[in-house]
Amino acid sequence: MNRTEGKWRNRNIFHYIVAVSTVLLLIFLSMGIYIYQYYYHTIYADFLAANERTLDYIMTRHESEMKILKNIVIQMNVETNITRFRLEETPEKSLKLRDRLNQYWIASEFFEFIFYCYHRDHYVFNQNTSLEIDSFLNKGLVLEENSRGMFKEFLYDESGEMLALPEQEVCGYLQAGYLVSEQSTIYMLPVLPDNIGTAVFVVNQKFYNELLGSEAKERRNNYILYDGQIIVSRENFDTEADELLRQTAVMEAVQQKQGKVTIGGEHYLLTAERGVSGLTYCTLQTMDVFREKILSEQWGILFLLLVCSVPAAIAVVSASRAVSTRVKRLNMLLNQKEDSYNYDSIESGIQMLTKSSQESTRENLNHRKSGFIRSFVQSDYRKDEIYRAARDSGFLLENISLFLVVLMGDRGDGNEGRIHTLMLQEIEKENTVEGWQVGLINSGQSLYVLFGRERKSMEEVLQRLFTCGQEHCEEFIMAVSEYHEDFEEGAKAYLEADAAYDNRFLEDNSMMLRFSSLGGPGTVEMLPDVYLYNLKKAIRSGSMPEVQRTVGDICNRVKQGNQTLLTFRIMYNDLLHLLLEEFKDVGTDLKDVYNVFMLSQCLNIHDFSDILCEACRMLMDNRRATEKERDNMAARAVSYMQENFGNPELNMGMLAEYLGISPVTLAVEFRNSENISPSDYLVAIRMEKAKELLENTKLLVKEVSQAVGYEDDHVFMRRFKKYVGKTPKEYRMGRM
């Protein structure tokens, strides 16, 4: 049980994979829910908008027709001379009335018949004739749902309100040739303001079939209501009329245009609006249309999620396999045999690697410090290089003004590594002093260089180092150079410390051996310039016998002077550095044959002579190799220019890139080899070839220009005249 719990507590890679997969699943579920809600609201909004558009179309068109009816009635009220008369008294006015009704009938596509009844007479007029009221009601226009008496009351109604009779079967005849036997809707409008007549408009069912009709698949019913009853309807399904009227009244009461209603246990979307005419227009569509639309769109949502989830799943599986494989490999690299997919083992391994890297960094820093100290003591740095090299090695010498060299030796069996660690710790305790140690294997010595701002703090560090050495070594020897301010005198300081160390047999080793106690280094006599000049000349000649003769002259000159061993070593060190500086362009590294530590082992004039001769030999060998390489480079450059002089893109940058050197190096080395710049050499090649073409061909000057690498013939002619002294044309004429 504990083992199982331990496994689950381990940070196994598969736990993370499951967690990531769960998060992705939740993301896709959330995205699916969001998309579903978005589609739901979008489709529902479209569903509502479609019903609004349908209702707006019906109401706008029908209200426009009703406005025409109202305008007709208004015009009839104005024309009193033809609408307010008794037929028997002024029969001639009936002709004008019928003519006006005919005009209305012809102009309208809304109503099929128009009638007019003057309340103070017992006749009804249309565009063709006039009928006595009883004849009109009995035979002229018979309504299926309204009795003759009721219809007559409507004709003579004086309430001043519009009357609308629901769509019903209308039959009868008005005149020979006119037969009415179809469903029609009748609108009866009073002639206001006196209400002395009624205009009757008969609207055929064909108009409402086109206006209110809809396809069966829409499952929509359209209605026109007036005064609490359905005037006209076109239905694709049965519904309860009373409940529809009640729901419409409720919506009008709260001034709601659209809403979901339940009629007969079914759910519908009801959209209703009252027009200016007083008619209410309704459209009723079942909610099943919306639900079916949602169901059909769900497949699109599922497909979209599938399109997104399949690549995501493939990516998760691929990434999981790649990560788990790499985790397993990392564990194997870290030598983990169990829990090969566990992150904890990787973390512990990385911690070990980090620790190892930190130790390696410290070792690298220590190595750089040791390298800097060795180069500093050998005076390998120029003045402008010392501070940069010190920073790269972890030393800050910008505020340092003094340094000295310390040589230590132990003739006992002390633990040198532990002692050096303790001494470096003593140096670190002093904030104003920096220093480092290197071991001199050949001499068995330890070399320390201390940098400081003031002598007092440096003396305190020296005393602590000496005390530490005496406490942990059987026979401890410590020799100290003079203080130096010039950082280029590292070699001199080392030779001073070495001279003090060589005096250990004559001094009491219980005290620090100081070079200052030896009475100073004496006067360093520099060689006359002629000896250095002869040596440089011999090296340039490449003759080893000549070099040996010159070195012999130098040795004889030195022996004649009153030189101590220390001043002799200092003079030779300076001489070798002067040679190295003079011939630095040949890339010679004298460390293989000479360094200041080897110089400290030289005890006679022959040792110095051998070192100097070997250094000169290396300089001559490297110089010959450099000159050979330079000549070879120049030959390659010449060959390349001769082969490609016709390329207008050929320039010194292109040539240097081909040779693998910088343009500056190309210019210097080529001039040293050929005594001419490479650009001038290229111009000479092109001009000589141009002269040849001008003499031996009939090419135009522009064609010659292009043939020798000049795209601009004006530049070519200017260069040619400068090179030859004549224009190309003058040169050709002179050769003919």
C-alpha positions in Angstrom: 0.0 0.0 0.0 2.8 2.4 1.0 4.6 1.5 -2.2 1.5 2.3 -4.3 1.0 5.7 -2.5 4.7 6.4 -3.1 4.3 5.8 -6.8 1.4 8.2 -7.0 3.3 10.8 -5.0 6.1 10.6 -7.6 5.9 13.2 -10.3 5.5 10.7 -13.1 5.3 12.1 -16.6 2.1 10.3 -17.3 0.4 12.1 -14.4 1.2 15.4 -16.2 0.0 13.9 -19.5 -3.4 12.9 -17.9 -3.6 16.4 -16.3 -2.9 18.1 -19.6 -5.4 15.9 -21.5 -8.1 16.6 -18.8 -7.5 20.4 -19.2 -7.7 20.1 -23.0 -10.9 18.1 -22.6 -12.4 20.8 -20.4 -11.3 23.4 -22.8 -13.0 21.6 -25.7 -16.1 21.0 -23.6 -16.2 24.7 -22.7 -15.6 25.6 -26.3 -18.4 23.3 -27.4 -20.8 24.8 -24.8 -19.9 28.3 -25.9 -20.3 27.5 -29.6 -23.6 25.7 -28.9 -24.9 28.7 -27.0 -23.6 31.0 -29.7 -25.4 29.0 -32.4 -28.5 28.7 -30.2 -28.8 32.5 -29.7 -27.9 33.2 -33.3 -30.4 30.8 -34.8 -33.1 32.0 -32.3 -32.4 35.6 -33.3 -32.7 34.6 -36.9 -35.9 32.8 -36.1 -37.4 35.9 -34.5 -36.1 38.2 -37.2 -37.7 36.0 -39.9 -41.1 36.2 -38.3 -40.7 40.0 -37.9 -39.8 40.3 -41.5 -42.9 38.2 -42.6 -45.2 40.3 -40.4 -43.7 43.6 -41.5 -44.3 42.6 -45.2 -47.9 41.6 -44.6 -48.7 44.7 -42.5 -46.9 47.2 -44.8 -48.6 46.0 -47.9 -52.1 45.6 -46.4 -51.9 48.9 -44.6 -51.0 50.6 -47.9 -54.2 49.2 -49.4 -56.3 50.2 -46.5 -54.9 53.7 -46.8 -56.1 53.8 -50.4 -59.6 52.8 -49.2 -59.5 55.6 -46.6 -58.4 58.1 -49.2 -61.3 57.0 -51.5 -63.8 57.7 -48.7 -62.3 61.1 -47.9 -62.6 62.1 -51.6 -66.2 60.9 -51.7 -67.0 63.1 -48.7 -65.5 66.1 -50.5 -67.5 65.5 -53.7 -70.9 66.2 -52.1 -72.6 67.0 -55.4 -72.4 63.3 -56.5 -72.6 61.5 -53.1 -75.5 63.4 -51.4 -78.5 63.1 -53.6 -81.8 61.1 -54.0 -81.9 59.1 -57.1 -85.6 59.8 -57.8 -85.0 63.5 -57.4 -81.8 64.0 -59.3 -81.2 60.9 -61.4 -78.6 62.6 -63.5 -76.1 62.7 -60.5 -76.1 58.9 -60.5 -74.2 58.8 -63.7 -71.4 61.0 -62.3 -71.3 58.8 -59.2 -71.0 55.6 -61.1 -68.3 57.1 -63.3 -66.3 58.0 -60.2 -66.8 54.6 -58.7 -65.6 53.1 -62.0 -62.4 55.1 -61.7 -61.8 53.8 -58.2 -62.5 50.2 -59.4 -60.2 50.4 -62.4 -57.3 51.9 -60.4 -57.3 49.4 -57.6 -56.1 45.8 -57.6 -57.1 45.3 -53.9 -60.9 45.1 -54.0 -63.0 43.4 -56.6 -66.2 45.4 -56.1 -67.0 48.8 -54.7 -70.5 49.9 -53.5 -71.9 53.2 -52.1 -75.1 53.6 -50.1 -76.5 57.1 -49.3 -78.2 56.8 -45.9 -81.1 59.2 -46.9 -82.0 57.1 -49.9 -82.8 53.4 -50.4 -80.5 52.7 -53.3 -77.0 51.1 -53.6 -74.7 52.2 -56.4 -71.7 50.5 -58.0 -69.6 51.4 -61.1 -72.2 50.0 -63.4 -75.7 50.5 -62.0 -77.9 51.2 -59.0 -80.0 48.7 -57.1 -82.9 49.2 -54.7 -81.6 48.2 -51.2 -83.9 45.2 -50.8 -83.0 43.9 -54.3 -79.3 44.3 -53.5 -79.7 42.4 -50.2 -81.9 39.6 -51.6 -80.2 38.9 -55.0 -77.3 41.3 -55.6 -75.0 40.4 -52.8 -75.8 37.6 -50.4 -73.5 36.8 -47.5 -73.2 33.3 -46.1 -72.5 34.3 -42.4 -74.4 37.6 -42.2 -78.2 37.9 -42.5 -79.9 40.4 -44.8 -81.1 42.4 -41.9 -77.7 42.5 -40.3 -76.1 43.5 -43.5 -78.6 46.3 -43.9 -77.9 47.5 -40.4 -74.2 47.6 -41.3 -75.0 49.7 -44.5 -76.9 52.3 -42.5 -74.7 52.2 -39.4 -74.1 55.7 -38.1 -71.4 54.9 -35.5 -68.7 56.3 -37.7 -66.5 53.3 -37.2 -65.1 51.0 -39.9 -66.8 47.6 -40.1 -65.0 44.5 -41.3 -66.9 41.3 -42.1 -64.9 38.1 -41.8 -64.0 36.2 -44.9 -67.0 34.2 -46.1 -68.8 32.9 -49.1 -70.4 35.6 -51.2 -73.0 34.9 -53.9 -75.7 36.7 -56.0 -75.6 38.9 -59.0 -75.3 42.6 -59.5 -75.9 42.8 -63.2 -76.1 40.4 -66.1 -72.6 38.9 -66.7 -71.3 39.4 -63.1 -71.5 36.5 -60.8 -70.0 36.5 -57.3 -69.6 33.0 -55.8 -66.2 33.1 -54.0 -64.7 33.7 -50.5 -64.4 37.4 -50.0 -63.8 39.9 -47.2 -65.9 43.0 -46.9 -64.8 46.3 -45.5 -67.4 49.0 -44.8 -66.1 52.5 -44.3 -68.3 55.5 -43.3 -68.1 58.7 -45.4 -67.1 61.1 -42.7 -67.4 63.5 -41.1 -71.2 63.7 -41.5 -71.5 59.9 -41.8 -74.2 60.3 -44.5 -73.1 57.3 -46.5 -71.2 54.0 -46.4 -68.6 52.7 -48.9 -68.5 48.9 -49.2 -65.3 47.2 -50.5 -65.4 43.5 -51.5 -61.9 41.9 -51.4 -61.5 38.6 -53.2 -59.7 35.6 -51.5 -57.1 35.6 -54.3 -55.5 38.7 -52.8 -55.2 37.1 -49.3 -54.0 33.8 -50.8 -51.0 35.7 -52.2 -50.5 38.0 -49.2 -51.0 35.6 -46.3 -50.2 32.2 -47.9 -47.0 30.3 -47.0 -45.5 27.0 -47.8 -46.5 24.0 -45.7 -42.9 23.4 -44.6 -42.8 26.7 -42.9 -45.6 25.6 -40.6 -46.9 29.1 -40.2 -50.3 30.7 -39.8 -51.0 34.3 -40.8 -54.0 36.3 -39.5 -55.7 39.6 -39.8 -57.8 40.5 -36.7 -60.3 43.3 -36.1 -62.6 44.1 -33.2 -61.8 40.8 -31.3 -62.4 38.4 -34.2 -60.4 36.9 -37.1 -61.1 38.6 -40.3 -58.8 36.7 -42.6 -56.5 33.7 -42.0 -54.3 31.4 -44.0 -53.3 28.3 -41.9 -51.0 25.4 -42.4 -52.1 23.8 -39.1 -55.2 23.8 -36.9 -55.2 26.0 -33.8 -57.7 27.3 -31.2 -59.0 30.7 -32.4 -60.2 31.8 -29.0 -56.8 31.1 -27.4 -55.0 32.9 -30.2 -57.3 36.0 -29.8 -56.6 35.9 -26.0 -52.9 35.6 -26.4 -52.9 38.4 -28.9 -54.9 40.7 -26.6 -52.5 40.0 -23.8 -49.5 40.9 -25.9 -51.2 44.1 -27.1 -52.0 45.0 -23.5 -48.3 44.9 -22.5 -47.2 46.4 -25.8 -45.2 43.2 -26.7 -44.7 42.5 -30.3 -43.3 39.0 -30.1 -43.3 36.1 -27.7 -43.6 32.4 -27.1 -47.1 31.2 -26.4 -48.7 27.8 -25.7 -51.9 27.0 -27.6 -53.5 23.6 -27.3 -50.5 22.2 -25.5 -48.2 23.2 -28.4 -45.5 25.9 -28.3 -45.5 28.7 -30.9 -43.8 32.0 -31.6 -46.5 34.6 -31.9 -45.7 37.9 -33.6 -48.5 40.6 -33.7 -48.8 44.3 -34.4 -51.7 46.7 -34.8 -51.7 48.9 -37.9 -52.9 52.5 -38.4 -56.2 51.2 -39.9 -57.1 49.4 -36.6 -56.4 46.0 -38.0 -54.1 43.6 -36.0 -51.7 41.4 -38.0 -50.5 38.2 -36.6 -48.1 35.4 -37.7 -47.9 32.2 -35.7 -45.1 29.7 -36.3 -44.5 26.5 -34.4 -41.3 26.3 -32.2 -40.6 22.9 -33.8 -39.2 24.8 -36.8 -36.6 26.4 -34.4 -35.8 23.2 -32.6 -35.3 21.3 -35.9 -33.0 24.1 -37.1 -31.0 23.7 -33.9 -30.8 19.9 -34.3 -29.6 20.3 -37.9 -26.9 22.8 -36.9 -25.7 20.6 -34.0 -24.1 18.4 -36.6 -22.1 21.3 -37.8 -21.0 22.1 -34.2 -20.0 18.5 -33.6 -18.1 18.5 -36.9 -16.3 21.7 -35.9 -15.3 20.2 -32.5 -14.2 17.0 -34.2 -12.1 19.0 -36.6 -10.5 20.8 -33.7 -10.2 17.9 -31.3 -8.7 15.3 -33.7 -5.5 17.4 -34.5 -5.3 18.4 -30.8 -5.5 14.8 -29.8 -2.9 13.8 -32.3 -0.7 16.6 -31.1 -1.1 15.6 -27.5 -0.4 12.0 -28.3 2.7 12.9 -30.3 3.9 15.4 -27.8 3.3 12.9 -25.0 5.2 10.2 -26.7 8.1 12.6 -27.5 8.2 13.9 -24.0 7.9 10.5 -22.3 10.6 9.1 -24.6 12.9 12.0 -23.7 12.2 11.7 -20.0 13.0 8.1 -20.2 16.3 8.8 -22.0 17.1 11.5 -19.5 16.6 9.0 -16.7 18.7 6.5 -18.5 21.5 9.1 -19.0 21.2 9.8 -15.3 21.7 6.1 -14.6 18.2 5.6 -13.2 16.9 2.1 -13.5 13.5 2.4 -11.8 10.8 5.0 -12.3 12.1 5.7 -15.7 9.3 8.2 -16.4 9.7 10.0 -13.1 10.4 13.7 -13.0 11.9 13.5 -9.4 14.8 11.5 -10.6 15.5 14.0 -13.4 15.3 16.9 -10.9 17.9 15.2 -8.6 20.1 14.4 -11.6 19.9 18.0 -12.8 20.8 19.2 -9.4 23.8 17.0 -9.5 24.7 18.3 -13.0 24.2 21.9 -11.8 26.4 21.3 -8.8 29.0 19.7 -11.1 28.6 22.7 -13.5 29.2 25.2 -10.7 32.3 23.3 -9.6 33.5 23.2 -13.3 32.8 26.9 -13.6 34.9 27.5 -10.5 37.6 25.3 -11.8 37.5 27.2 -15.1 37.7 30.5 -13.3 40.6 29.2 -11.3 42.3 28.0 -14.5 41.8 31.4 -16.1 43.2 33.1 -13.0 46.2 30.8 -13.2 46.7 31.5 -16.9 46.5 35.3 -16.3 49.1 35.1 -13.4 51.5 33.1 -15.6 51.1 35.5 -18.6 51.4 38.5 -16.2 54.6 37.3 -14.7 56.0 36.6 -18.2 55.1 40.2 -19.2 53.0 38.8 -22.2 50.5 41.6 -22.0 50.8 45.1 -23.4 49.6 47.9 -21.1 46.2 48.2 -22.9 45.6 44.5 -22.6 46.3 43.9 -18.9 43.0 45.3 -17.5 40.8 43.5 -20.0 42.6 40.2 -19.5 42.3 40.7 -15.7 38.5 41.3 -15.9 38.1 38.2 -18.0 40.0 36.2 -15.3 38.0 37.6 -12.4 40.4 40.3 -11.2 39.5 44.0 -10.9 42.7 46.0 -11.3 41.2 49.4 -12.2 41.7 50.8 -8.7 44.9 48.8 -8.0 48.2 50.7 -8.0 50.8 48.1 -6.6 51.8 44.5 -7.0 54.5 42.2 -5.9 55.5 38.6 -6.5 55.9 36.0 -3.8 57.8 32.7 -4.1 57.2 29.9 -1.6 58.8 26.6 -1.0 58.4 23.8 1.5 61.2 21.3 2.2 58.9 19.1 4.3 56.0 16.9 3.6 53.2 19.4 4.2 49.8 19.2 2.6 50.3 21.8 -0.2 46.7 21.8 -1.5 45.3 22.5 2.0 48.0 25.2 2.7 47.3 27.0 -0.6 43.5 27.0 0.1 44.2 28.5 3.5 46.4 31.1 2.0 43.9 32.1 -0.6 41.3 32.5 2.1 43.7 34.8 4.0 44.0 36.9 0.8 40.2 37.1 0.4 39.8 38.4 3.9 41.5 41.7 2.8 39.0 43.7 0.6 41.7 45.9 -0.8 44.0 43.1 -1.9 43.6 40.5 -4.6 45.9 37.6 -5.5 46.3 34.1 -6.9 48.7 31.2 -6.8 50.2 29.0 -9.5 52.6 26.1 -9.0 56.0 25.9 -10.7 56.5 22.2 -11.2 60.1 22.3 -12.4 61.3 24.3 -9.4 58.9 22.9 -6.9 57.8 26.4 -5.9 54.5 28.2 -5.5 54.2 31.6 -7.0 51.8 34.2 -5.7 51.0 37.6 -7.2 49.4 40.2 -4.9 47.6 43.3 -6.1 46.7 46.1 -3.7 46.0 49.8 -3.2 48.4 50.5 -0.4 51.5 48.8 1.1 50.1 48.6 4.6 47.3 46.2 3.8 49.6 44.2 1.5 52.1 43.9 4.3 49.4 42.6 6.6 48.5 39.9 4.0 52.1 39.0 3.6 52.5 38.5 7.3 49.4 36.3 7.5 50.6 34.2 4.6 54.0 33.8 6.2 52.4 32.8 9.6 50.1 30.3 7.8 53.0 28.7 6.0 55.1 28.4 9.2 52.2 26.8 11.1 51.4 24.2 8.5 54.9 23.4 6.9 57.9 21.8 8.4 60.4 24.1 6.7 58.7 27.0 5.0 60.5 29.5 2.7 58.9 32.7 1.5 60.6 35.2 -0.9 59.1 38.6 -1.8 60.0 41.0 -4.6 60.0 44.7 -4.5 56.7 46.7 -4.9 56.0 47.7 -8.5 53.6 50.2 -9.9 54.2 49.4 -13.6 52.1 46.3 -14.5 54.4 45.6 -17.4 57.2 44.7 -15.0 55.8 41.3 -14.0 58.8 39.4 -15.3 61.2 41.8 -13.5 59.2 41.3 -10.2 59.4 37.5 -10.6 63.2 37.6 -11.2 63.5 39.7 -8.1 61.6 37.2 -6.0 63.6 34.4 -7.6 66.8 36.1 -6.7 65.6 36.5 -3.1 64.6 32.9 -3.0 68.1 31.8 -4.3 69.5 33.6 -1.2 67.7 31.1 1.2 70.9 29.3 2.0 72.5 32.5 3.3 69.6 33.9 5.3 67.5 32.9 8.2 64.4 31.2 6.9 62.4 32.1 10.0 62.0 35.5 8.3 60.6 36.5 4.9 63.3 36.7 2.3 63.0 40.2 0.7 64.7 41.3 -2.4 65.1 44.7 -0.9 67.5 43.2 1.6 69.9 42.2 -1.2 70.8 45.8 -1.9 68.8 46.2 -5.1 69.2 44.6 -8.5 72.1 46.8 -9.6 72.2 48.7 -12.9 70.7 47.0 -15.9 73.0 47.9 -18.8 71.1 48.0 -22.1 72.8 46.8 -25.3 73.7 49.5 -27.8 71.2 49.7 -30.6 73.7 48.4 -33.2 73.6 44.9 -31.6 69.8 44.7 -31.8 69.9 46.1 -35.4 72.5 43.4 -36.4 70.4 40.7 -34.8 67.2 41.8 -36.7 69.2 42.0 -39.9 70.5 38.5 -39.4 67.0 37.1 -38.8 65.7 38.8 -42.0 68.6 37.3 -44.0 67.5 33.8 -43.0 71.2 32.8 -42.3 71.6 30.8 -39.1 75.4 31.2 -39.1 74.9 34.9 -39.3 72.5 34.7 -36.4 75.0 32.7 -34.3 77.8 35.2 -35.0 75.6 38.1 -33.9 74.4 36.3 -30.8 78.1 35.6 -30.0 78.9 39.3 -30.3 76.1 40.1 -27.9 77.3 37.5 -25.4 80.9 38.9 -25.6 79.5 42.5 -25.1 77.6 41.4 -22.0 80.6 39.6 -20.5 82.6 42.8 -20.7 80.0 44.7 -18.6 79.7 44.6 -14.8 76.5 42.6 -14.8 75.0 40.5 -12.0 73.1 37.3 -12.7 69.8 39.2 -12.0 70.5 42.1 -14.3 71.8 39.7 -16.9 68.5 37.9 -16.8 66.4 41.1 -16.9 68.4 42.3 -19.9 67.9 39.0 -21.8 64.2 39.0 -21.0 63.8 42.5 -22.4 65.9 41.6 -25.5 63.7 38.6 -26.3 60.5 40.6 -25.8 61.8 43.2 -28.2 62.5 40.5 -30.8 59.0 39.1 -30.4 57.4 42.5 -30.7 59.5 43.3 -33.9 58.5 40.0 -35.6 54.9 39.6 -34.3 53.5 39.6 -37.8 55.0 36.2 -38.5 52.9 34.7 -35.7 55.8 33.2 -33.6 55.0 32.0 -30.1 58.3 31.9 -28.1 56.7 30.1 -25.2 57.8 26.8 -26.6 61.5 27.7 -26.4 61.5 30.5 -23.8 59.7 31.8 -20.8 60.8 33.8 -17.7 60.7 30.6 -15.6 63.2 28.9 -17.9 65.3 32.1 -17.8 65.5 31.8 -14.0 67.1 28.3 -14.5 69.9 29.7 -16.7 73.1 30.0 -14.7 75.8 30.8 -17.4 76.3 32.6 -20.7 75.9 29.5 -22.8 72.4 28.8 -21.5 71.4 32.3 -22.5 73.1 31.9 -25.9 71.2 28.7 -26.6 67.8 30.2 -25.8 68.5 33.3 -27.9 69.6 31.2 -30.9 66.6 28.9 -30.7 64.3 31.9 -30.6 65.9 33.4 -33.6 65.7 30.1 -35.5 61.9 29.9 -34.9 61.5 33.5 -36.1 63.3 32.7 -39.3 61.3 29.5 -39.9 58.0 31.2 -39.4 59.0 34.2 -41.5 59.9 32.0 -44.4 56.5 30.2 -44.0 54.7 33.5 -43.9 56.4 34.8 -47.0 55.6 31.6 -48.9 52.0 31.8 -47.9 51.9 35.5 -48.9 53.3 34.7 -52.3 50.9 31.9 -52.8 48.0 34.1 -51.8 49.1 36.8 -54.3 49.4 34.2 -57.1 45.9 32.9 -56.4 44.6 36.5 -56.4 46.3 37.2 -59.8 44.9 34.0 -61.3 41.4 34.7 -60.1 41.5 38.3 -61.5 42.8 37.0 -64.9 39.9 34.5 -65.1 37.1 36.8 -63.9 38.1 40.3 -65.1 35.0 40.4 -67.3 32.7 40.1 -64.4 31.4 43.6 -63.5 30.7 42.5 -59.9 34.4 41.6 -59.3 35.8 43.9 -56.6 38.2 43.6 -53.7 35.5 42.4 -51.3 34.6 39.6 -53.7 38.3 38.7 -54.2 39.0 38.7 -50.5 36.0 36.5 -49.8 37.2 34.0 -52.4 40.7 34.0 -50.7 39.2 33.7 -47.3 40.8 36.8 -45.9 39.8 40.4 -45.1 40.0 43.1 -47.7 42.6 44.9 -45.5 44.8 41.8 -45.4 44.4 41.4 -49.1 45.6 44.9 -49.8 48.6 44.8 -47.5 49.8 41.3 -48.5 49.3 41.8 -52.2 51.2 45.1 -52.2 54.0 43.5 -50.2 54.2 40.7 -52.8 53.6 42.5 -56.1 54.4 46.1 -55.2 51.0 47.2 -56.5 47.5 47.3 -55.0 45.1 44.6 -56.1 42.6 47.1 -57.4 45.2 48.8 -59.6 46.3 45.3 -60.8 42.7 44.5 -61.8 42.5 47.8 -63.7 45.7 47.0 -65.5 44.4 43.6 -66.6 41.2 45.1 -67.9 42.9 47.9 -69.8 45.4 45.6 -71.5 42.6 43.3 -72.6 40.7 46.4 -73.8 43.7 47.5 -75.9 43.8 44.0 -77.4 40.1 44.1 -78.3 40.4 47.6 -79.8 43.3 46.5 -82.0 42.1 43.1 -83.2 38.3 43.4 -83.3 35.6 45.7 -84.7 33.6 45.7 -81.4 32.0 49.0 -80.5 33.5 50.9 -77.5 30.4 50.0 -75.4 30.8 46.3 -76.3 34.5 46.4 -75.4 33.6 48.1 -72.1 31.2 45.3 -71.2 33.7 42.7 -72.3 36.3 43.9 -69.8 33.9 44.3 -66.9 32.5 47.8 -67.1 28.8 48.2 -67.4 29.1 52.0 -67.7 31.0 52.9 -70.9 31.7 56.4 -69.6 33.5 55.0 -66.6 35.5 52.7 -69.0 36.5 55.6 -71.3 37.6 57.7 -68.4 39.7 54.9 -66.9 41.1 54.0 -70.4 42.3 57.5 -71.0 43.9 57.8 -67.6 45.7 54.5 -68.2 46.7 54.9 -71.9 46.6 58.7 -72.3 44.1 58.4 -75.2 40.5 57.7 -75.6 39.5 54.3 -76.9 38.6 55.8 -80.3 41.9 57.7 -80.5 43.8 54.5 -79.6 42.0 52.5 -82.3 42.6 55.1 -84.9 46.3 55.3 -84.0 46.6 51.5 -84.5 45.0 51.4 -87.9 
